Amino acid sequence: MRTISDALRGVNAYPVPPRTLDTLTLRRGLDPDGDATCDVLRSAPFRLCEADLLTWLSLAPDVSQGGQTYSLTDAQRDDLRRRARQLYEEFGEDGDKPKTSYGYKGSQL
């Protein structure tokens, strides 16, 4: 049987560190090593954890590992954020929207 961490790893081929999956699942009250049953996969905590992971992936750096390069285009990152936003809205949460500040920084540098 698949674990919750395994189910989250299947969201994207990007190599998410196990520590990150543990933190995301525990923050939502899920056991990373728990069984990924149909009820769990449909639950709000799991779906919100999936949104957290999508947000994390949208900000993840490009990496090379074992001769394989993992990189995401700007369009893919935008799609990940859009999908995360949809899940957050579905369950009535704002999520961790990245804040970007453009323009003159002045004395804030």
Summary of the structure (lengths in Angstrom):
residues: 109
radius of gyration: 15.7
end to end distance: 51.8
largest distance: 55.9
contacts: 269
relative contact order: 0.15
helix: 52%
strand: 7%
